[in-house]
Amino acid sequence: TSFADGFYRVRVTASDSPSNPASEALTFSKVSESFAIDNSAPAIRDLGAERDGETIRVRFSAVDSASLLRRAEYSLDGTDWEQVLPSTRLFDSRELSFDFATGSVEGGEHTVAVRVYDRFENLAAAKVVVR
């Protein structure tokens, strides 16, 4: 977590000089393949929900600054989390829009919570109340 988001390489150098005379010591270095560090959570934007007949229509967008979004879920009134797909039906981008309907609901106030994960399992969550 002390490194900024981005792509890095690591150089490892090994030497047997502590166990050998200087004239016989060996040293070897190797540089790793590039790898990503992503500690930033996605952002949820423009979360809105409204009644649509017997269901609740939920719309929002999500964006991640460093990696692809991997999954999204919603919970209605604290029930189990249900997976939702983006409007494109594919998690293939750093920015996606969501538009879905919940199952049938009764009248009254309801809370819809959403959460979005990026490919490194960083999590963003938000909620909206529908009256």
HUHUTA-V189284 format. One record per helix or strand of 3 or more residues. SS is the DSSP state (H for helix, E for strand). FROM is the first residue (numbers start at 1). LEN is the number of residues. If there is no record, write none. Layout:
ss=SS from=FROM len=LEN
ss=SS from=FROM len=LEN
This chain:
ss=E from=6 len=3
ss=E from=11 len=5
ss=H from=17 len=3
ss=E from=27 len=5
ss=E from=35 len=3
ss=E from=43 len=10
ss=E from=55 len=9
ss=E from=69 len=8
ss=E from=82 len=3
ss=E from=95 len=7
ss=E from=110 len=9
ss=E from=123 len=8
